[in-house]
Amino acid sequence: MGITKTDLFTAEQNELALLAKAFAHPARIAILQHLVKTKSCINGTLVQELGLAQATISQHLRELKELGLIHGSIEGVSVSYCINPKRWEQVQGLFNGLFDQLSDSCGSGNCC
């Protein structure tokens, strides 16, 4: 696989690509859905909920945290994770902006 030349693209294009990559794994989608559904911070329940190994879940949580989609807080010996609502709104705006471009350019359905 070739090297991606991220400097050829805008900051927004690069950010959308990184976010799309995070959303491209079903385990990360399941984690996000669980966090949204519980509407609270969770810690050890993901292993039981998803049936994945703790190490696998930790890896996915790290990816989501690096992008700011979730944040964690230390409670005793465990870390609790929850959705980062401010970042969630930013991500929604980025993707809506992308999807709205199609509506603006092909609103009449005669795009091609």
Protein Blocks (a to p, Z undefined) as FASTA:
>chain_A
ZZddfklpcfklmmmmmmmmmmmpmklmmmmmmmmmnopacfklmmmmnopafklmmmmm
mmmmmnomaccddehjbccddddfklmmmmmmmmmmmmmmmmmmmmnopaZZ
